[in-house]
Amino acid sequence: MPEMYKDIETTMLKANGNHFGFEGVGLTEVAQFTHYLEGGFYDWHMDNDVLGKNQPPVRKISMTLLLSDPSTFEGGELEFMHKGKSAKLKQGQAIFFASWLQHRVKPVTKGERKSLVMWFGGPSFK
């Protein structure tokens, strides 16, 4: 496993222990590089398979790590439907959240937004 994956998985395991407490969570998929140009967005969605057709593993924790300097783009906020919360990330910061939370990336209105997205899964919920 490349060093980047080991470092991120270690951080995810700490977040899981401190905040989620999910059983058997680990890296189950390769990272996804996302690149949003001006006008690019990703509409409301959840990261796990609600119907359970592709389980196990079950996506339990999602992560977004901002690669771009926020001063180089406008818009593109990672927004959560839960109470209308959005994540104001700095370059190199990541947020871990439960994969069933509805979220979106709002349209980029200027510049380009780049991020790394990962999912961590495990056995079915009991």
C-alpha positions in Angstrom: 0.0 0.0 0.0 1.5 3.4 -1.0 2.6 5.6 1.9 -0.1 8.2 1.2 -2.8 5.5 1.8 -1.2 4.3 5.0 -1.0 7.9 6.4 -4.6 8.7 5.5 -5.9 5.4 6.8 -4.1 6.0 10.1 -5.8 9.4 10.4 -9.2 7.8 9.5 -8.8 5.2 12.2 -8.2 7.9 14.8 -11.2 9.8 13.6 -13.3 6.6 13.7 -12.1 5.8 17.2 -12.8 9.4 18.4 -16.1 10.1 16.6 -17.8 7.2 14.9 -16.9 3.8 16.5 -17.7 1.8 13.4 -16.6 -1.9 13.4 -13.9 -3.2 11.0 -13.5 0.0 9.0 -10.6 0.1 6.6 -9.5 1.3 3.2 -11.6 -0.6 0.6 -11.3 1.6 -2.5 -8.6 3.6 -4.3 -8.6 7.3 -4.0 -10.5 9.5 -6.5 -9.0 12.8 -7.8 -11.7 15.4 -8.4 -11.2 18.4 -10.6 -13.9 21.0 -10.9 -13.5 23.7 -13.5 -15.6 26.8 -13.5 -19.3 25.8 -13.5 -18.4 22.3 -12.2 -20.3 20.8 -9.3 -21.6 17.6 -7.8 -25.2 17.6 -6.8 -26.8 16.2 -3.6 -25.9 12.6 -2.9 -24.8 10.0 -0.3 -21.7 7.9 -0.7 -23.0 4.6 0.5 -25.2 2.2 -1.3 -28.7 2.7 0.2 -30.1 -0.4 -1.5 -27.2 -2.6 -0.4 -26.6 -4.1 -3.9 -22.8 -3.6 -3.7 -22.2 -4.7 -0.2 -20.1 -5.7 1.6 -18.0 -3.7 2.1 -20.3 -1.0 3.3 -19.0 2.5 2.8 -19.1 4.0 6.3 -16.7 6.9 6.4 -16.1 9.4 3.5 -13.2 11.8 3.3 -12.5 14.9 1.2 -9.0 16.5 1.2 -8.7 19.9 -0.4 -5.7 20.1 -2.8 -6.3 23.6 -4.1 -5.4 26.8 -2.3 -8.9 28.3 -1.5 -7.6 31.7 -2.8 -7.4 30.2 -6.3 -11.1 29.5 -6.7 -14.5 30.7 -5.7 -17.6 28.7 -4.9 -17.1 24.9 -4.8 -18.0 24.6 -1.1 -18.5 21.1 0.3 -22.0 21.5 1.8 -23.9 19.1 4.0 -27.7 18.9 4.0 -27.7 18.4 7.7 -28.5 21.9 9.1 -27.0 23.4 5.9 -23.5 23.0 7.2 -20.5 23.6 4.9 -16.9 22.7 5.3 -14.4 25.6 4.9 -11.2 23.7 4.3 -7.8 25.1 3.9 -5.3 23.6 1.4 -4.2 20.2 2.7 -7.0 19.9 5.2 -9.4 16.9 5.2 -12.8 16.2 6.6 -14.1 12.8 7.5 -17.9 12.2 7.7 -20.4 9.4 7.8 -21.0 8.2 4.3 -24.8 8.4 4.6 -24.8 12.1 5.1 -26.2 13.9 2.1 -23.7 16.4 0.7 -22.7 18.2 -2.5 -20.0 20.4 -4.0 -21.6 23.7 -5.0 -20.7 25.1 -8.4 -17.3 26.6 -8.8 -17.8 30.2 -10.0 -14.2 31.1 -10.6 -10.9 29.1 -11.0 -10.5 25.4 -10.4 -11.1 23.2 -7.3 -9.1 20.0 -6.9 -9.6 17.5 -4.1 -8.8 13.9 -3.1 -11.9 11.8 -2.2 -11.7 8.5 -0.3 -14.1 6.0 1.2 -13.6 3.6 4.0 -15.8 0.6 4.5 -16.3 -2.5 6.5 -18.9 -5.2 7.4 -22.6 -4.5 7.2 -24.1 -2.5 10.1 -25.8 -4.6 12.8 
